[in-house]
Amino acid sequence: MVVNRKKLSEETTERVERGDISGKKVDAYFRLLERINKEILPHDVIVNNQFTRWFKDGNVDREDIRHFLVQFSVFSNLFIEAQLKKAINAPTLEAMHSSKEILLNELGVVFRNPNPRRVEAGSDIEPDLVCTEGTVDGGTFRFAAAHFEWLLRMNSHVGLTFSDVGKRRHGTKSTLFFCDELSRLYGSDDPHVGLGASFSVENWAAAGFWKELVSGLEKFKKREVPQLPLAFFTWHDRVEDQHAAHTWDELEEEYFAMDLNEDKFIQSGRDMLDGVNAFWKGLNEDRLRRDRDRKLG
């Protein structure tokens, strides 16, 4: 996954032409992009996620699905802690607003948009609750719009209850390592660390793993649980498609607004992806272990 961005945005170009940004700073920015292409984007969790590659074929049983959903529920619930820390530690008011948009939408504040994109026919959640664009400013809180509750409704179809999911006690060692790295890096009070972790998380999220999960879940649903609601996963897939380009725009904006410590940025990005990778590797090792046990049994 290599991204080649040879042009600056119109806004940044105008600042360069006015002399607000030096040519030296621009050259340094493009060198940073080269480092990103070499040191962050080739990370295994972005280009070689073995668990989601296996999962997309749908060769999963209920035990596989239940274990996956329990671990994903822990990540989903504990992500709220990391997102709150990101909002608290935001370096600017604008960055705080952006973090709050994500946090409050996760918790159930519906995006307010006068021209929302409608979800596809047959969605398992009310269309008014799954708008993917807009702002939470002036939006309406609905318990049913909380992302974790979408996941709960899904879990109920495979025999999982509220008391089975979402808490630290339900997480494996690898899942908790991932969640703790999110809190430490993504929610860091060091803006150089936080920006690197956030940038890497967004590139991982936009790399296609949601599509692989949706593909496997749709096959499982068709085969075993026709009423299984998938809105949690289909919604996130649609949102990440929209966020992919924004990630790089935000990096450019932040880079020219601060004196970035590039080594910290790169290292925290790589550390964050190591944390993400631990989560997926843990799930993959768990499913391989179950396969071995089934064969032996």
C-alpha positions in Angstrom: 0.0 0.0 0.0 1.9 3.0 -1.3 0.4 6.5 -1.5 2.0 8.9 -3.9 1.0 12.5 -3.1 3.1 14.9 -5.2 0.7 17.9 -4.9 -0.2 20.1 -2.0 -3.8 21.2 -1.3 -4.9 24.5 -2.7 -5.0 26.0 0.8 -1.4 25.0 1.5 -0.2 26.1 -1.9 -1.6 29.5 -1.3 0.2 29.7 2.0 3.4 28.7 0.2 2.9 31.4 -2.5 2.3 34.0 0.2 5.5 33.1 1.9 3.8 31.7 5.1 5.4 28.3 4.5 9.0 28.0 3.3 10.2 25.8 0.5 12.4 24.0 3.0 9.3 23.1 5.1 7.6 21.7 1.9 10.6 19.6 1.0 10.7 18.2 4.6 7.0 17.3 4.3 7.5 15.3 1.1 10.4 13.6 2.7 8.1 12.6 5.6 5.6 11.1 3.0 8.5 9.0 1.7 9.2 7.8 5.2 5.5 6.9 5.7 5.5 4.9 2.4 8.6 3.0 3.6 8.1 2.7 7.3 4.4 2.7 8.1 2.2 1.7 5.1 4.0 -1.7 4.5 3.2 -2.8 8.0 1.8 -6.4 8.2 -1.5 -5.4 9.7 -2.2 -3.2 6.7 -0.9 -5.4 3.9 -1.1 -9.0 5.4 -3.9 -9.4 7.9 -4.1 -13.2 8.0 -7.1 -13.4 10.2 -9.4 -11.2 8.0 -8.0 -12.8 4.9 -9.2 -16.1 6.3 -12.4 -14.7 7.7 -13.7 -13.2 4.4 -14.3 -16.6 2.9 -16.9 -17.3 5.5 -15.6 -20.7 6.6 -16.5 -19.9 10.2 -18.8 -21.7 12.7 -20.7 -20.3 15.6 -17.8 -20.8 18.0 -15.5 -18.8 15.7 -18.1 -16.0 15.4 -18.8 -15.9 19.1 -15.2 -15.6 20.0 -14.6 -12.9 17.4 -17.6 -10.9 18.5 -16.6 -11.1 22.2 -13.1 -9.8 21.4 -14.4 -7.1 19.0 -16.9 -6.0 21.6 -14.0 -5.4 24.1 -12.1 -3.4 21.6 -15.3 -1.4 20.7 -16.1 -0.6 24.3 -12.6 0.3 25.4 -12.0 2.4 22.3 -14.3 4.9 24.0 -11.7 5.4 26.7 -9.0 6.1 24.1 -11.2 8.4 22.2 -12.1 10.4 25.3 -8.4 10.8 26.1 -7.8 11.9 22.5 -10.4 14.6 23.0 -9.0 15.7 26.4 -5.4 15.8 25.1 -6.3 17.5 21.7 -3.6 20.1 20.8 -6.2 22.6 19.4 -9.9 23.4 19.9 -10.6 22.2 16.3 -8.9 18.9 17.0 -10.9 18.6 20.2 -14.1 19.1 18.2 -13.1 16.5 15.7 -12.4 14.0 18.5 -15.7 14.8 20.1 -17.6 14.1 16.9 -16.3 10.6 16.9 -16.7 10.0 20.6 -20.3 11.3 20.8 -21.4 9.5 17.6 -20.0 6.3 19.1 -22.0 6.9 22.2 -25.3 7.5 20.4 -25.5 11.1 19.1 -26.8 10.9 15.6 -25.1 12.9 12.9 -27.2 15.9 11.9 -27.1 16.3 8.1 -29.7 18.1 6.0 -28.9 16.0 3.0 -27.9 12.6 4.5 -26.9 9.6 2.4 -29.6 7.0 2.8 -28.5 3.5 3.8 -29.2 0.7 1.5 -32.5 -1.1 1.4 -32.9 -3.9 3.9 -30.7 -2.3 6.6 -31.3 -3.8 10.0 -31.3 -0.5 11.8 -33.6 2.5 11.4 -32.2 4.8 8.6 -32.3 7.8 10.9 -29.8 6.2 13.3 -27.1 5.3 10.8 -26.3 8.6 9.0 -22.6 8.5 8.1 -22.1 12.2 7.5 -22.7 15.5 9.3 -22.1 16.8 12.8 -23.2 15.8 16.3 -23.5 19.6 17.0 -27.3 19.9 17.5 -27.8 16.2 16.9 -30.1 13.9 19.0 -28.9 11.3 21.4 -30.5 7.9 21.0 -29.6 4.8 23.1 -30.4 2.7 20.0 -27.9 4.7 17.9 -24.9 3.8 20.2 -22.5 1.6 18.2 -22.0 -0.8 21.0 -25.8 -1.4 21.1 -25.7 -2.3 17.4 -23.1 -4.9 18.3 -25.2 -6.1 21.2 -28.2 -6.7 19.0 -26.0 -8.7 16.7 -24.5 -10.7 19.5 -27.9 -11.7 20.8 -28.4 -13.8 17.6 -25.5 -16.0 18.4 -26.4 -16.5 22.1 -24.3 -13.7 23.7 -25.8 -11.4 26.3 -24.7 -8.1 27.7 -22.9 -9.8 30.6 -20.8 -11.8 28.1 -19.2 -9.0 26.2 -17.5 -5.6 26.3 -15.6 -5.7 29.6 -11.8 -6.0 30.2 -12.4 -9.4 31.9 -13.7 -10.7 28.6 -10.6 -9.8 26.7 -7.7 -12.0 25.8 -4.1 -10.9 26.5 -3.6 -9.7 22.9 -6.9 -7.9 22.8 -6.1 -6.0 26.0 -2.6 -5.2 24.8 -4.2 -3.5 21.7 -6.7 -1.6 23.8 -4.0 -0.4 26.2 -1.8 0.7 23.3 -4.7 2.7 21.9 -5.0 4.5 25.3 -1.3 5.0 25.6 -0.6 6.2 22.0 -3.8 7.2 20.3 -4.9 9.0 23.4 -1.4 10.4 24.3 -1.0 13.9 25.6 2.1 14.3 23.4 0.8 15.7 20.1 3.6 14.1 18.0 2.8 10.7 19.4 -1.0 11.1 19.2 -0.8 12.3 15.6 1.4 9.4 14.5 -0.9 6.9 16.2 -4.1 8.5 14.8 -2.6 8.6 11.3 -1.7 4.9 11.4 -5.0 3.8 12.9 -6.9 5.6 10.1 -4.7 4.0 7.4 -5.3 0.6 8.9 -9.0 1.2 9.1 -9.1 2.3 5.5 -7.0 -0.6 4.2 -10.0 -2.9 3.6 -10.3 -5.1 6.7 -14.0 -3.9 7.3 -14.9 -5.2 3.8 -13.2 -8.6 4.5 -15.2 -8.9 7.8 -18.5 -7.9 6.1 -17.8 -10.5 3.4 -17.3 -13.3 5.9 -20.2 -12.2 8.1 -22.6 -12.1 5.1 -21.7 -15.6 4.1 -22.2 -16.9 7.7 -25.5 -15.0 7.9 -26.8 -16.5 4.7 -25.7 -20.0 5.7 -26.7 -20.1 9.4 -28.4 -17.0 10.9 -30.6 -15.2 8.2 -31.8 -12.6 10.8 -28.2 -11.6 11.9 -28.0 -7.8 11.9 -24.7 -6.5 10.4 -25.2 -2.7 10.6 -22.2 -2.3 13.0 -19.8 -3.6 10.4 -21.5 -2.3 7.2 -21.7 1.2 8.8 -18.0 1.3 9.7 -17.1 0.0 6.2 -19.0 2.9 4.6 -17.5 5.5 7.0 -13.9 4.4 6.4 -14.4 4.6 2.6 -15.2 8.3 3.2 -12.4 8.9 5.6 -9.6 7.4 3.5 -8.7 10.6 1.6 -9.4 12.8 4.7 -6.6 11.1 6.6 -3.9 12.5 4.3 -5.5 16.0 4.1 -5.5 16.1 7.9 -1.8 15.1 8.1 -0.9 17.9 5.7 -2.9 20.4 7.7 -1.4 19.3 11.0 2.2 19.2 9.6 2.2 22.8 8.5 0.6 23.9 11.7 3.2 22.5 14.0 6.9 21.7 14.3 6.5 18.0 14.0 9.0 15.6 15.6 9.1 13.2 12.7 10.9 10.4 14.5 8.3 10.4 17.3 5.5 10.5 14.7 6.9 7.5 12.8 7.8 5.5 15.9 4.4 6.0 17.5 2.7 5.1 14.2 4.6 1.8 14.0 4.0 1.1 17.7 0.3 1.6 17.2 0.2 -0.7 14.3 2.1 -3.3 16.3 -0.7 -3.0 18.9 -3.4 -3.4 16.2 -1.5 -6.4 14.8 -1.4 -8.1 18.2 -5.2 -8.1 18.2 -5.5 -9.8 14.8 -2.6 -12.2 15.4 -4.3 -13.2 18.7 -7.5 -13.9 16.9 -5.7 -15.9 14.3 -3.8 -17.9 16.8 -7.0 -18.6 18.7 -8.8 -19.9 15.6 -5.9 -22.1 14.6 -5.8 -23.5 18.2 -9.5 -24.3 18.0 -9.0 -26.0 14.6 -6.2 -28.2 16.1 -8.4 -29.0 19.1 -11.3 -30.0 16.9 -9.1 -32.3 14.9 -7.7 -33.9 18.0 -11.1 -34.2 19.5 
